Each structure stands twice: as C-alpha cells, then as structure tokens.
Amino acid sequence: MDTKFKKTIFNIKYFLVCICAGVLITFMISAFMGQAIDFKRKSDIADGYVTDKKVITHNATVFRGAVTEYKLYITGEYTQSITDVTSEYEKIFNVSKEVYNSYNVGDYFNSKNLVETEAEE
C-alpha cells in the first residue's frame, strides 16, 4: 500500500476516535451537571409529611457530655429538573425537643415554618 494512503487512513481513524471521545465527554459532563443540579434541588427540600420520629441519645464520652437528638423523618414528592420524572424522597431533620413534640406522624412539616408549642410549666 501507498504510504500516503496509510497516513490518510490513520488520520481518518484518529479523527473518528477524537470525535467519539468528544461526544462521550460532552455526554458525561452534561449528565454530571444534571445530577449536580438535581442534588442541589433535593438539598433545598424543606417540607413533607412526617413518617417517623426518633429520639437518639448518645452516651457521654471523655470529650463531650451526653447528647440527645430529636429527628423527624419526612417524605414528599420531588421532580427531577432534566427528565421531569416525579419520585418520592425521604429527608431527616434534626429539630429541638419542642418542635419534635409538636409534630405527630402524618403531620405536614415545613422546616421554614416550624410549629412550636410553649412548654407547660
């Protein structure tokens, strides 16, 4: 075969490989950016219905005293920005004892508009 012909074939193969790699990289970046946008939107979710409540007590250690956490588990619906697919999510909120006692399973919870009851004395 002619050397010029071999170089032309090599250049065409190289060009096709570069095009495929460019398309693949572009696709991966756009998919990653879509996931990053959806993650940001999921982290902004502030409301839903209470599905579970838990009080978690951590024992005292040498470095800190005993710690009690009050957690509300909520669920709701979430729409992905790129595909417009709606799915359910679950999110956990650490709340104060007063807020924890204010909500029951099945109540609507909005972390930006908390319901607190005054402690009885």
Secondary structure, 3 states (H helix, E strand, C coil): CCHHHHHHHHHHHHHHHHHHHHHHHHHHHHHHHHHHHHHHHHHCCCEEEEEEEEEEEECCCCCCCCEEEEEEEEEEEEECCCCCCEEEEEEEEEECHHHHHHCCCCCEEECCCCCCCCCCC
